[in-house]
Structures are given as C-alpha cells and as structure tokens.
Amino acid sequence: MSARQAASSGSDSDPRYANLDERKRKRMISNRESARRSRMRKQKQMEDLVNEASKLQNENNQLMQGINAAHQRRMEMESANNVLRAQAVELTERLRSLNSVLQVVEEVSGLSMEIPEIPDAMLEPWQQLPCSVPPIMASADMFQY
C-alpha cells in the first residue's frame, strides 16, 4: 500500500481529515460551478459579438446602398448637366448667328437695329462652373477583412 493510499484510507477513519476532505469536495464543486459560469459568460459574449457583427454588416449594406443610390443620382445629374451645357453652347451659337444676320440687315438697310449682347456666361459657360471632381467610388470589397 502506498503512502498516498494509506493517507487516503486513514483520512476516511480519522476525524481530523474529514473536514479537509469536505473542503476539497466543496472547492471542487465551487470550481466546477465557476467554470460553468465562465463558459456561459464566454458563450454570451460570443453571441453578443456575433449579433453586433451582423448588425454592423446590415448597417454597412444600407450605407453601401445609399452610396450607390447617391452615385447613380450624381451620374444622372451629370448627364443632364452635360445635355444642358451642349444646349447652351448650341443656343449661344444660334444667337451669334442671328446677331450676325441682324448686323448684315442693319448695314444693308441702314436702319438701326437693337442687337442684343451675348453675356459672358453664355460665351464661356464652362468657366462659370465649379471644377468637376471625380467621384470617390465605394465598394463592398473595401469593408471586408
């Protein structure tokens, strides 16, 4: 019989060791309960992190949709502005042509004609516009790690 077995069997009958065994048993039960609570806390933390990640992914998707919608609106506005600029150039050229005709009529007929002046903004409309800055493109790939 080993010394350990002797001590163990001796503790069963010796009242001095009864309290020691009871404390070991209580400590073991307490440690198990503490480990169980720790696992539960860890599981709850993991669930909270998964929920937070899901919430952030949804928010990210909504932001991306908003960015894409704003980009689409910007492209539509830019296209409409390009059409308006082209029309302004065309109308300015027509006005110049009509003014030339009026000057010829004035010279030939000798009558004084009121020839409207073309405003500078119409002669060079591109100088009146703010500098066009290319858009910053966002994609979902930018936010994935």
Disulfide bonds with the S-S distance in Angstrom:
none
